[in-house]
Amino acid sequence: MTEPNHREEKGKQIASSHDVFRISDHQYKVHSQTTSKQYDVIRSDNVWRCTCPDHIYRHICCKHIHAIEYSIKIREEVRKQNQVIIEPITVSVCPQCKSDKIVKHGIRHNKYGDIQRYSCKDCHNRFIVNLGFEKMGATPQSITSAMQLYFTGESLRSVQKFLKLQGVDVSHMTIYNWITKYTGLMKGYLSNITPQVGDTWRSDELFVKISGNMKYLYALMDDETRFWIASQVANTKFKEDIGKLFRDGKSIAQKKPEVLITDGARNFHQAYRKEFWAKEVSERAIHIQHIHFKHDMNNNKMERLNGEFRDREKVMRGIKKDDSVMFDGYQMYHNFIRPHMGLDGKTPAEKCGIKIEGNNKWLTIIQNASQ
């Protein structure tokens, strides 16, 4: 066995024994196999560098760097194996006799759009499939288009004008009722799916005006996938108990983080002590409060999330109530609908092993939530 292959095999052993500790995209800690030391493996200028003597003095790719590479591959493979795929609902059987001998049978022309009609060859039943949108005055395409426009930054009245150009004449309050109804429906369905988030989480706060009063939106996000795990609206910045934010995060992710990154606010550390502290050192999350600009230990990812929400909130000229549909709705839009350049055009949900298929992801989620 050659020396480079020997290092690769050692790296596989380290990765398989879970001795790789992720801090961020660009920083890991790896346990030594022969001593109690930990080595820092840091990515700079797209090159991994390790603090072990083998890498420093020989300038080679050491077993600790190989361990990082294999650890990343293992996480990706696990997510693929446990991937949840949400597919669009298609017509496959007759709702009356359950026969699969069905054919398209013309179009129903409604006031605001056309709906495909089907016919069963066995029982001759004629039916339409409008799952999730029964008795709605507009087509699924109009409703989901309204939701997409609203969460990408358009006001309710701008959405109303757009729909009017498409021949859909509804009030702005009707559009708001659509958004409220389907946001609640989607939230109930998606909350039953556990995202495969990483082990490093970030948290930060953003001030928002609610009914003219200054309040704060606390957000908890996974560092690796940018999945917005949980949020909490608070009245104060430094004194608010944000333990609920971390409890919700544990419940949604079905795990605790190994690393929590926040700013130096005292209430972050108090909530960390309550929710992520453990007597056993091996089970205790590390709380990093000192944010600096080396090795991607800044808070740019959280600031980007805050900027997203700020851009959307400006159009609304303030939020009207603490339980506004904007909070839950935008969180779902960020996680499941919006592609991110930093994730190679994928959504955070896709990076977490939740794939939503179909050209209209709003429609796919609503159909599955309505079954």
Residue pairs with C-beta under 8 A, 6 or more apart in sequence:
1 9
4 60
4 61
7 60
7 61
7 62
7 63
7 66
8 63
8 66
10 33
10 63
10 66
10 67
11 63
11 64
11 65
11 66
11 67
11 68
11 69
11 70
12 66
12 67
12 70
13 33
14 20
14 30
14 31
14 33
14 63
14 64
14 66
14 67
15 67
15 68
15 70
15 71
15 74
16 70
16 74
19 30
19 31
19 33
19 67
20 28
20 29
20 30
20 67
20 68
20 71
21 28
21 29
21 30
21 31
21 38
21 258
22 28
22 71
22 198
22 199
22 200
22 224
22 258
22 259
23 29
23 200
23 259
23 288
23 297
24 200
24 223
24 261
24 295
24 296
24 297
25 43
25 223
25 224
25 296
26 42
26 43
26 44
26 295
26 296
27 40
27 41
27 42
27 43
27 295
27 296
27 297
28 40
28 41
28 42
28 68
28 71
29 38
29 39
29 40
29 41
30 38
30 39
30 41
30 50
30 64
30 67
30 68
31 37
31 38
32 38
32 39
32 52
33 63
39 50
39 51
39 52
39 64
40 50
40 51
41 48
41 49
41 50
41 51
41 64
41 65
41 68
42 48
42 49
42 50
42 295
43 49
43 295
44 295
48 61
48 65
48 68
48 69
49 55
50 56
50 62
50 64
50 65
52 62
52 64
54 60
54 62
54 63
55 61
55 62
55 64
55 65
75 198
78 196
79 196
79 351
79 352
79 353
80 353
82 196
82 353
83 353
83 354
83 355
84 193
84 353
84 354
84 355
85 355
85 357
86 354
86 355
86 356
86 357
86 364
86 365
86 368
87 357
87 358
87 364
87 368
88 357
88 358
88 360
88 363
88 364
88 367
89 129
89 131
89 364
89 367
89 368
89 371
91 102
91 118
91 129
92 100
92 102
93 99
93 100
93 102
94 100
94 101
94 102
94 118
94 120
94 122
94 123
94 125
94 127
95 125
95 127
96 120
96 123
96 125
96 127
97 120
97 122
97 123
97 125
99 120
99 121
99 122
99 123
101 120
101 121
101 122
102 118
102 119
102 120
102 121
103 118
103 119
103 121
104 116
104 117
104 118
104 119
105 117
105 118
105 119
105 126
106 117
107 114
107 115
107 116
107 117
108 114
108 115
108 116
108 117
108 128
110 139
111 137
112 137
112 138
112 139
112 142
112 167
112 168
113 138
113 139
113 141
113 142
113 167
113 168
114 139
115 128
115 130
115 139
116 128
116 129
117 126
117 127
117 128
118 126
118 127
118 128
118 129
119 125
119 126
119 127
120 126
120 127
130 136
130 140
131 367
131 370
131 371
132 140
132 182
132 185
132 366
132 367
132 369
132 370
133 139
133 140
133 143
133 366
136 143
136 178
137 170
137 174
138 163
138 168
138 170
138 178
140 360
140 363
140 366
141 360
141 363
142 163
142 166
142 168
143 178
143 182
144 360
144 362
144 363
144 366
145 162
145 163
145 166
146 159
146 163
146 175
146 178
146 179
147 178
147 179
147 182
147 183
147 329
147 362
148 337
148 362
149 158
149 159
149 162
150 156
150 159
150 175
150 179
150 329
151 312
151 329
151 330
151 333
151 337
152 333
153 311
153 312
153 315
154 162
154 315
155 315
155 316
156 172
156 173
156 175
156 176
157 172
159 172
159 175
160 170
160 171
160 172
160 175
163 169
163 170
163 175
176 325
179 325
179 329
180 325
182 362
182 366
183 325
183 328
183 329
183 332
184 328
185 366
185 369
185 370
186 332
186 365
186 366
186 369
187 328
187 332
188 369
189 365
189 368
189 369
190 332
190 336
190 365
190 369
191 252
193 354
194 252
194 253
194 254
195 222
195 225
195 227
195 229
195 252
195 253
195 335
195 348
195 349
195 352
195 353
195 354
196 352
196 353
197 222
197 224
197 225
197 227
197 229
197 253
197 255
197 352
198 222
198 223
198 224
198 225
199 224
199 257
199 258
199 259
200 222
200 223
200 224
200 257
200 258
200 259
200 260
200 261
201 220
201 221
201 222
201 223
201 229
201 249
201 257
201 259
201 260
201 261
202 220
202 221
202 222
202 223
202 260
202 261
202 262
202 299
202 301
202 302
203 218
203 219
203 220
203 221
203 242
203 245
203 246
203 260
203 261
203 262
203 268
203 302
204 218
204 219
204 262
204 263
204 299
204 302
204 303
204 305
204 306
205 216
205 217
205 218
205 219
205 234
205 237
205 265
206 216
206 217
206 219
206 306
206 309
206 310
207 214
207 215
207 216
207 217
207 237
208 214
208 215
208 216
208 217
208 233
208 309
208 313
208 318
208 319
209 215
209 318
209 319
210 233
210 318
210 319
210 320
210 321
210 322
210 324
211 318
211 319
211 320
211 321
212 318
215 233
215 234
215 235
215 322
216 233
216 234
216 235
216 236
216 237
216 240
217 231
217 232
217 233
217 234
217 309
217 327
218 231
218 232
218 233
218 234
218 240
218 242
218 245
219 228
219 230
219 231
219 302
219 305
219 306
220 228
220 229
220 230
220 231
220 245
220 246
220 248
220 249
221 227
221 228
221 229
221 301
221 302
221 305
222 229
222 253
222 348
222 352
223 259
223 261
223 301
224 351
225 343
225 348
225 351
225 352
226 301
226 305
226 340
226 342
226 343
226 348
226 351
227 335
227 348
227 349
227 351
227 352
228 305
228 331
228 334
228 335
228 348
229 248
229 249
229 252
229 253
230 245
230 246
230 248
230 249
230 252
231 245
231 327
231 331
232 242
232 244
232 245
232 248
233 322
233 327
234 240
234 242
237 265
238 265
238 266
238 267
239 267
240 267
241 267
241 270
241 271
242 267
242 268
242 271
243 270
243 271
243 274
243 275
245 271
246 271
246 272
246 274
246 275
246 276
247 275
250 256
250 275
256 275
256 276
256 285
257 276
257 285
258 285
258 286
259 285
259 286
259 288
260 272
260 276
260 285
260 286
260 287
260 288
261 288
261 291
261 297
261 299
262 268
262 269
262 272
262 287
262 288
262 289
263 289
263 291
263 299
264 289
264 290
264 291
268 287
268 289
269 287
269 289
272 285
272 287
276 284
276 285
276 287
277 284
277 285
278 284
278 285
288 297
291 297
291 298
291 299
292 298
301 342
304 342
305 334
308 330
308 334
309 330
312 326
312 330
313 319
313 326
316 326
319 326
319 327
334 348
335 347
335 348
335 349
336 347
336 348
336 349
336 354
336 356
336 361
336 365
337 347
337 361
337 362
338 347
339 345
339 346
339 347
340 346
340 347
340 348
343 350
343 351
347 356
349 355
349 356
350 356
356 364
356 365
357 364
358 364
